[in-house]
Amino acid sequence: MPLLRNTLYLPVDNKKCNSINPKYKIMEKPYVVGIDIGGTNSVFGVVDARGTILYSSSIKTGKYPDINEYVTALGDGVKTIIDQAGGPEKIKGVGIGAPNGNFFNGCIEFAPNLPWRGVIPLAQLISDYLGGIPVALTNDANAAAIGEMTYGAARGMKDFIVITLGTGVGSGIVIGGNLVYGHDGFAGELGHVIVRRNNGRPCGCGRQGCLETYASATGVARTAREFLEIRKDESLLRDLDPDEITSKDVYDAAMKNDKMALEIFEFTGNILGEAFADFVAFSSPEAIILFGGLAKSGDLIMNPIKRAMEKNMLKIYQGKTKLLFSQLKESDAAVLGASALGWEVKDTSAAAAALIASKEA
Ligand SMILES: [Zn+2]
């Protein structure tokens, strides 16, 4: 399914303006809504075609263990900002980014960090609540990739991978201008590629040695605890309670040139770079874009990634893949990413219909 092909721009050809080009209808609906659902907060905003958040608000996700109460609270919040933006007739579509969000069926499926169990048909529930405005849903990393392609560092790119480095590690893979969803909607779980086969760290997914257990914020904190236990050398990190150490503490110590903290970044970047070399062999992306908290560590994380990636890369790819940081403002990125899906929401329903048809056939 094509994503974001020329849809955000006015036709340059005047003749087209007089024809009934369906793309032109976007003019009548100049905004989309982005909803980012996290374990703590659900943040939402009305966004224009340039990626400016015009109106935004949020609710506490955990306050609504009952999904119907959640839909009411979220729906009312979204209705308020839609009214501020001029009403539902101005809204092209709504995009939702959520953990374990499945693009094909609009459901959140067995998300461990959200209050609701099982399979939640959230896109449908929100669409119904908003009086039928089309709603599309995908996981948060895919939303980040679409956001980067629409408003950020991947504008104009057709082949790239976004890696989200947060509490977990996620990814959105774009090949030939299309986000890769796979046959079931769950493609691109690069955070759960196994990077250590022997004695790998146990992962939340139930397996061992996943990239996420080393390269997430919690993975970095875990590395710090391991280093402190195994090694004897001095470090600023020794002043802290080991159980309370965060990746931010490691960053702060590294900025003060603490040797151990610098080596923790080296260790983390090395594992990421090795993994990226493999990712490049899979889809030969023009760029790998780092997104999320750990990406803010700048050269501390980027330099070791670059070195390890190039060192482990097949010769035909060497020196070709750019490593970039996200260009979306961090506070806005999640909502922007989700909102980008709102521009293409019709493709979503078409994809869902096709999937249902293929399953019924
Ligand atoms: Zn895992």
Boltz pocket constraint, residues with backbone or C-beta under 6 A from the ligand:
constraints:
  - pocket:
      binder: B
      contacts: [[A, 191], [A, 192], [A, 203], [A, 204], [A, 205], [A, 206], [A, 207], [A, 210], [A, 212]]
      max_distance: 6.0
